Amino acid sequence: MTMTRRRALLLGAALTLSLTAAACGSSGDAGSGTAASSTVSDADLQKALDTGGTLTVWAWEPTLKDVVAGFQAKYPKVKVNLVNAGTGNDQYTALQNAIKAGSGVPDVAQVEYYALPQFALAKSVADLNAFGAGKLNGTFTPGPWNAVHVGESVYGLPMDSGPMALFYNKDVFDKYGLTVPATWDEYVAAAEKLHKADPKAYIANDTGDAGFTTSMIWQAGGKPYTVAGTDVGVNFGDDGTRKFTATWQKLIDGKLLAPVTSWSDAWYKGLGDGSIATLVIGAWMPANLESGVKTGSGKWRVAPMPQWEAGGKATAENGGSSLAIPEAGANKALAYAFVKYANVDEGVKTRVDGGAFPATTAQLQDTAFQNKEFPYFGGQKVNEVLAQSAAQVVTGWSYLPFQVYANSVFNDTVGKAYTSATTLQDGLKAWQDASVKYGQEQGFTIK
């Protein structure tokens, strides 16, 4: 997961995927891992590696460069061409165009969790149960494992995860006598105290972000999306959504959020000079702070995500990607062998050493991983907090099979709550209406 994930402009119209006759089940049914029996054995995968060949992998995640080097060293008959075809939506547009043209389709593609259902429903990516993916149940934490499922089918292997936590500037908290908030009510109180003490300082920044908003609703227990194949429900009037909007509206109305867009130059400056005091964000953030906010070294710490009720233990995912195999790929067995190497076997350590946050339970539970001290965070064992968050992700979340499009119109709907008298709840209703309209136009049955 990289910083560009949050700033990618999602233009979903370019990614419209035709519906297929075969309906897919809800992603909320993923836990069992009971799958269609494998048709490609481990021996078949080994034979593909021994025979060799050339693979084209489309991905933007930087640690994959070292994974490819290690894979080619272990399997010298395999040549991997790692191509950055764009980040997020840019790559998805290129991938869809290649699929439509019937040429230039890669053997492996990085696809973020929120976007995977869109490709899965169109059968543009392969069901990896045919290669034995169902046997990997328990290998990954529940959030990412659920995210790569559509019903019983597995359409990618989790590459990383983004369980959310509270990143805070300890120097700012100490200076203004702020207590690390354990609840969202305490978070609002801290925001008020900080901004009153220094009108140029804010608890956080926010100008409207689809991924952040859905993750917050997820943590609050909201389930605005229901998906059963081409039957889709969209309802932002549920209790979890209202719990989030009631609290976040206080921050907007009180002008307690820095009007700064994430990943902008002003955002980096604010994180460095203390005018933005916290980030509620995914576990992939440490490497981004270390590389992008060098002046913050020693000042930042990590704490559990604030809770909606005192004593709660709930979090949500924010970001993360899978490696999927396009259905039109010519060498799927070899492609799966690479994906398994990168996301299950030796490649996991390579990526974690490079700063990625793992989705594998074995790595998360590893003592050396949890005990790693981060000089940037004052020597804190950051991974202890983040691993705990990964185990507390609320279950049952689903994304729309056209989430890429939905996210592309977020700023035209919910975004107005940050620039006008529109409330968050009204903005979400407008987002709901726009999503429903689009889904109906694409042939979905909207409940």
C-alpha distance (Angstrom), angle and dihedral (degrees) to the residues before:
residue distance angle dihedral
M1 . . .
T2 3.79 . .
M3 3.76 135.9 .
T4 3.80 91.5 -102.5
R5 3.78 90.2 68.1
R6 3.78 90.3 73.6
R7 3.78 96.5 46.5
A8 3.81 100.0 43.4
L9 3.79 111.7 121.8
L10 3.77 107.5 -129.9
L11 3.78 111.4 -144.6
G12 3.75 99.7 179.4
A13 3.79 98.4 179.0
A14 3.79 89.1 76.3
L15 3.77 89.4 55.3
T16 3.79 100.2 53.2
L17 3.79 106.0 147.2
S18 3.77 122.2 -157.7
L19 3.77 115.3 -119.7
T20 3.76 119.1 -114.5
A21 3.76 127.5 -142.2
A22 3.78 92.0 -117.2
A23 3.79 111.4 85.6
C24 3.78 120.3 -144.0
G25 3.81 126.4 -145.0
S26 3.75 129.2 -116.7
S27 3.78 117.5 -74.4
G28 3.76 87.4 -131.5
D29 3.81 90.4 77.4
A30 3.78 96.1 66.1
G31 3.76 104.1 106.0
S32 3.78 102.2 88.2
G33 3.77 97.3 59.8
T34 3.82 88.7 -152.7
A35 3.75 101.2 152.2
A36 3.73 144.7 167.6
S37 3.78 109.9 -72.3
S38 3.78 115.9 -89.5
T39 3.79 116.6 -97.3
V40 3.81 95.1 -175.7
S41 3.79 113.1 60.7
D42 3.80 128.6 -151.2
A43 3.80 86.4 -107.7
D44 3.80 89.3 56.7
L45 3.79 90.3 52.1
Q46 3.80 91.7 49.6
K47 3.79 90.1 48.9
A48 3.80 89.8 53.0
L49 3.81 89.8 52.1
D50 3.80 92.5 47.5
T51 3.79 92.1 47.8
G52 3.77 92.0 47.7
G53 3.78 131.1 -166.0
T54 3.76 140.5 163.5
L55 3.79 126.6 -62.6
T56 3.77 128.5 -168.7
V57 3.81 114.0 -151.4
W58 3.79 121.4 -169.9
A59 3.80 110.8 -156.9
W60 3.77 140.6 128.8
E61 3.83 99.2 -159.8
P62 3.84 105.3 118.1
T63 3.82 99.5 -144.4
L64 3.81 91.2 62.9
K65 3.80 89.0 77.8
D66 3.81 89.9 70.2
V67 3.81 91.2 41.1
V68 3.80 89.9 56.3
A69 3.81 90.8 49.2
G70 3.80 91.7 52.2
F71 3.81 92.9 45.3
Q72 3.80 93.3 51.4
A73 3.79 91.4 47.4
K74 3.82 90.4 53.7
Y75 3.80 94.6 41.7
P76 3.82 105.4 32.1
K77 3.81 94.0 176.8
V78 3.79 90.3 65.2
K79 3.80 122.1 81.5
V80 3.81 116.5 -163.3
N81 3.78 120.2 -162.1
L82 3.81 106.4 -159.1
V83 3.80 109.0 -158.9
N84 3.80 128.4 -174.5
A85 3.80 99.4 -148.3
G86 3.79 91.3 172.4
T87 3.77 137.5 -66.0
G88 3.79 123.0 -76.5
N89 3.78 110.8 -43.8
D90 3.81 93.6 16.3
Q91 3.78 90.4 60.4
Y92 3.80 93.4 41.6
T93 3.81 89.9 54.3
A94 3.80 91.0 49.9
L95 3.79 91.1 46.6
Q96 3.79 93.5 49.8
N97 3.80 90.7 47.6
A98 3.81 91.0 51.5
I99 3.80 91.4 48.2
K100 3.80 90.8 49.8
A101 3.82 92.4 47.3
G102 3.79 92.2 47.2
S103 3.80 93.4 -131.6
G104 3.77 139.2 82.8
V105 3.81 93.8 30.9
P106 3.85 111.6 155.6
D107 3.79 122.7 -126.8
V108 3.82 92.3 -128.3
A109 3.80 130.8 20.8
Q110 3.79 133.9 -171.6
V111 3.81 108.5 -126.5
E112 3.80 123.8 178.8
Y113 3.79 116.4 -126.2
Y114 3.79 95.4 -112.4
A115 3.82 91.0 53.9
L116 3.81 99.0 43.5
P117 3.85 97.1 83.2
Q118 3.79 89.9 58.7
F119 3.80 92.4 58.3
A120 3.81 92.5 38.8
L121 3.79 95.3 55.2
A122 3.80 90.6 52.9
K123 3.83 89.7 49.2
S124 3.80 88.1 -123.4
V125 3.81 90.7 135.6
A126 3.79 127.3 49.9
D127 3.79 126.0 -105.0
L128 3.80 101.1 -116.7
N129 3.80 93.3 -155.2
A130 3.79 84.8 89.1
F131 3.82 87.1 67.5
G132 3.80 97.0 45.6
A133 3.82 99.4 -92.2
G134 3.80 90.6 140.3
K135 3.81 88.7 69.3
L136 3.80 88.9 65.0
N137 3.80 94.0 72.9
G138 3.81 105.6 132.6
T139 3.81 92.6 25.4
F140 3.80 91.9 95.8
T141 3.79 133.6 43.2
P142 3.82 114.6 -96.5
G143 3.81 98.1 -106.1
P144 3.82 98.4 57.8
W145 3.82 93.3 34.7
N146 3.79 90.5 54.7
A147 3.81 89.9 46.1
V148 3.82 94.4 60.6
H149 3.80 93.0 50.0
V150 3.75 129.4 88.8
G151 3.77 103.1 -176.4
E152 3.81 107.8 -50.3
S153 3.80 93.1 -22.1
V154 3.82 123.7 98.8
Y155 3.79 113.5 -149.6
G156 3.79 100.9 178.0
L157 3.78 142.7 1.7
P158 3.82 115.9 -111.3
M159 3.78 112.4 -105.0
D160 3.79 99.0 -176.1
S161 3.77 141.4 -20.0
G162 3.77 139.8 -132.6
P163 3.80 111.6 -152.0
M164 3.78 105.8 175.0
A165 3.77 127.5 -114.1
L166 3.80 139.0 163.9
F167 3.81 114.3 -95.8
Y168 3.80 109.9 -167.3
N169 3.78 138.9 177.9
K170 3.81 103.8 -118.0
D171 3.80 92.9 -166.1
V172 3.81 90.8 58.3
F173 3.80 92.2 44.8
D174 3.81 91.2 50.4
K175 3.80 93.5 45.7
Y176 3.80 93.4 54.6
G177 3.80 98.9 33.1
L178 3.79 94.9 -113.5
T179 3.79 121.1 165.0
V180 3.79 117.3 -140.4
P181 3.83 101.8 -102.2
A182 3.79 117.4 -118.9
T183 3.82 93.8 -176.2
W184 3.79 134.9 35.8
D185 3.79 90.4 -114.9
E186 3.81 88.0 57.7
Y187 3.80 88.5 47.4
V188 3.81 91.3 56.2
A189 3.81 90.3 47.4
A190 3.81 90.5 51.3
A191 3.81 89.8 49.2
E192 3.81 90.6 53.9
K193 3.80 93.9 46.5
L194 3.80 93.7 48.0
H195 3.80 96.7 47.5
K196 3.79 92.0 45.7
A197 3.79 90.8 52.7
D198 3.80 92.8 46.1
P199 3.83 117.9 13.9
K200 3.80 88.9 -161.8
A201 3.81 92.9 58.3
Y202 3.79 125.6 80.9
I203 3.79 134.1 -172.1
A204 3.82 89.8 -130.9
N205 3.78 144.6 -19.9
D206 3.80 125.0 -110.6
T207 3.79 133.6 160.9
G208 3.80 95.0 161.8
D209 3.78 126.7 -65.6
A210 3.81 125.9 -174.9
G211 3.79 95.7 -151.0
F212 3.79 94.0 49.4
T213 3.81 92.9 45.7
T214 3.80 95.2 50.2
S215 3.81 90.8 45.3
M216 3.80 91.3 53.0
I217 3.80 91.1 49.1
W218 3.81 88.1 47.9
Q219 3.82 91.3 54.7
A220 3.80 90.6 47.8
G221 3.80 89.5 58.5
G222 3.78 95.5 -104.2
K223 3.79 120.1 150.6
P224 3.79 105.0 -173.7
Y225 3.80 93.4 158.6
T226 3.79 125.9 63.0
V227 3.78 119.3 179.4
A228 3.78 130.6 -173.2
G229 3.77 107.1 162.3
T230 3.81 107.2 -68.2
D231 3.82 92.2 -11.8
V232 3.78 106.8 96.6
G233 3.78 134.4 178.0
V234 3.82 125.6 -160.9
N235 3.81 117.9 -174.3
F236 3.78 124.0 154.9
G237 3.77 91.7 173.7
D238 3.81 94.4 83.9
D239 3.80 123.6 118.7
G240 3.81 95.3 -105.6
T241 3.79 92.6 53.9
R242 3.80 92.3 48.0
K243 3.79 90.8 48.8
F244 3.79 89.2 57.6
T245 3.80 97.2 43.0
A246 3.81 94.0 48.4
T247 3.80 90.7 56.7
W248 3.79 100.0 38.0
Q249 3.80 91.8 46.8
K250 3.82 87.8 63.7
L251 3.80 89.5 59.3
I252 3.80 92.3 47.6
D253 3.81 94.9 45.8
G254 3.80 91.4 46.9
K255 3.81 91.1 49.9
L256 3.78 87.1 -125.2
L257 3.81 96.2 140.9
A258 3.78 122.0 81.9
P259 3.83 108.4 -115.3
V260 3.78 89.6 -130.5
T261 3.80 126.2 123.9
S262 3.79 116.6 -128.4
W263 3.81 117.3 -105.5
S264 3.81 92.3 21.1
D265 3.79 122.6 124.0
A266 3.81 89.0 -107.7
W267 3.80 89.8 54.1
Y268 3.80 93.3 54.0
K269 3.80 89.6 46.8
G270 3.81 91.4 51.1
L271 3.79 92.8 49.8
G272 3.77 89.6 50.3
D273 3.81 100.1 45.5
G274 3.82 96.2 41.5
S275 3.81 98.1 -112.5
I276 3.82 87.8 118.4
A277 3.78 105.2 50.6
T278 3.80 105.0 -178.2
L279 3.79 144.6 23.0
V280 3.80 123.3 -157.9
I281 3.75 98.3 -159.9
G282 3.80 147.8 126.0
A283 3.79 127.5 -61.6
W284 3.80 91.1 -106.2
M285 3.83 89.7 74.9
P286 3.85 102.7 90.5
A287 3.80 95.3 75.4
N288 3.81 90.1 48.1
L289 3.80 92.0 52.9
E290 3.78 91.8 46.6
S291 3.80 93.0 51.7
G292 3.80 100.7 33.5
V293 3.83 104.6 34.4
K294 3.77 104.3 39.3
T295 3.81 92.5 158.0
G296 3.80 88.2 63.4
S297 3.79 93.8 64.7
G298 3.80 111.0 132.8
K299 3.81 92.8 10.3
W300 3.82 102.6 80.4
R301 3.81 129.2 78.4
V302 3.80 136.0 176.7
A303 3.82 127.4 -127.3
P304 3.80 134.8 170.5
M305 3.79 116.6 -77.3
P306 3.83 111.8 -90.8
Q307 3.79 113.4 -100.0
W308 3.79 132.7 -128.9
E309 3.80 90.5 -132.9
A310 3.80 128.0 29.8
G311 3.79 110.8 -95.3
G312 3.79 94.0 18.6
K313 3.78 122.4 143.7
A314 3.77 107.4 -159.2
T315 3.76 134.1 125.6
A316 3.79 138.7 160.5
E317 3.78 139.4 -141.1
N318 3.78 121.1 -98.0
G319 3.78 113.0 -171.4
G320 3.77 131.3 -26.5
S321 3.78 135.9 144.0
S322 3.77 143.4 -130.7
L323 3.77 132.3 -149.2
A324 3.79 109.0 -123.5
I325 3.80 133.0 -175.0
P326 3.81 115.9 -130.8
E327 3.79 112.3 -128.4
A328 3.80 89.6 -129.2
G329 3.80 92.3 57.8
A330 3.80 114.6 123.9
N331 3.81 100.4 -143.6
K332 3.79 108.8 36.3
A333 3.81 97.7 160.5
L334 3.80 92.1 56.0
A335 3.78 90.0 42.4
Y336 3.81 91.9 53.7
A337 3.81 90.5 48.2
F338 3.81 88.4 56.9
V339 3.81 93.4 45.6
K340 3.79 90.7 50.3
Y341 3.82 91.3 48.7
A342 3.82 90.9 50.2
N343 3.80 98.6 43.8
V344 3.81 106.4 26.7
D345 3.79 109.8 20.3
E346 3.81 135.0 37.3
G347 3.78 94.1 -29.9
V348 3.79 92.4 69.9
K349 3.81 93.0 66.7
T350 3.78 90.4 45.0
R351 3.77 91.2 54.7
V352 3.80 94.9 44.0
D353 3.81 90.2 50.0
G354 3.80 86.0 53.9
G355 3.81 92.7 54.8
A356 3.82 104.0 -91.7
F357 3.79 120.0 136.3
P358 3.82 111.2 -125.0
A359 3.79 130.1 -126.4
T360 3.81 93.3 -160.1
T361 3.81 118.1 103.7
A362 3.81 93.6 -145.2
Q363 3.79 92.2 57.7
L364 3.79 93.4 44.1
Q365 3.80 91.3 51.5
D366 3.80 93.9 45.5
T367 3.80 111.3 119.5
A368 3.79 94.4 -141.4
F369 3.80 90.5 51.9
Q370 3.79 93.7 49.7
N371 3.81 94.0 43.5
K372 3.79 95.3 51.6
E373 3.80 109.6 124.7
F374 3.80 118.3 -141.9
P375 3.82 114.0 -147.1
Y376 3.82 89.7 -162.9
F377 3.81 88.6 60.4
G378 3.80 94.7 48.1
G379 3.80 93.1 -92.6
Q380 3.81 93.2 -56.0
K381 3.81 118.8 157.2
V382 3.76 91.2 -122.2
N383 3.79 95.8 174.1
E384 3.81 91.1 63.5
V385 3.78 89.5 64.4
L386 3.79 94.8 41.5
A387 3.80 94.7 47.0
Q388 3.79 89.3 52.4
S389 3.80 89.4 51.2
A390 3.80 90.4 52.2
A391 3.80 89.5 57.9
Q392 3.81 92.5 51.1
V393 3.80 101.4 55.4
V394 3.80 110.9 136.9
T395 3.80 110.7 -113.4
G396 3.78 129.3 -133.6
W397 3.80 100.8 49.8
S398 3.82 120.0 147.1
Y399 3.80 132.8 -173.5
L400 3.77 123.4 -147.4
P401 3.80 118.0 -98.8
F402 3.82 84.1 -123.3
Q403 3.81 97.9 41.1
V404 3.80 91.8 132.3
Y405 3.79 89.7 63.8
A406 3.81 93.3 41.4
N407 3.80 91.7 54.0
S408 3.80 90.4 49.5
V409 3.83 91.6 64.0
F410 3.81 96.2 41.9
N411 3.79 94.5 100.8
D412 3.81 91.0 49.3
T413 3.81 90.1 57.1
V414 3.80 117.9 18.1
G415 3.78 90.9 23.7
K416 3.81 89.5 70.8
A417 3.81 89.0 70.7
Y418 3.81 87.6 72.2
T419 3.81 96.1 49.0
S420 3.81 106.2 32.9
A421 3.81 144.4 22.7
T422 3.82 90.6 -78.2
T423 3.80 111.2 120.3
L424 3.78 123.5 -132.5
Q425 3.79 90.7 -113.6
D426 3.80 91.5 52.3
G427 3.78 90.3 45.8
L428 3.79 90.7 52.8
K429 3.81 89.9 50.2
A430 3.80 88.7 54.3
W431 3.82 89.4 48.6
Q432 3.78 88.9 49.9
D433 3.81 91.6 51.4
A434 3.81 92.4 48.3
S435 3.81 91.6 48.7
V436 3.80 92.3 48.1
K437 3.80 92.1 49.3
Y438 3.79 92.3 50.1
G439 3.81 92.8 45.8
Q440 3.79 91.5 52.1
E441 3.79 91.0 48.9
Q442 3.81 89.3 53.6
G443 3.79 92.9 52.3
F444 3.80 100.8 -99.7
T445 3.78 120.7 141.9
I446 3.79 105.0 -124.0
K447 3.78 117.9 -154.2
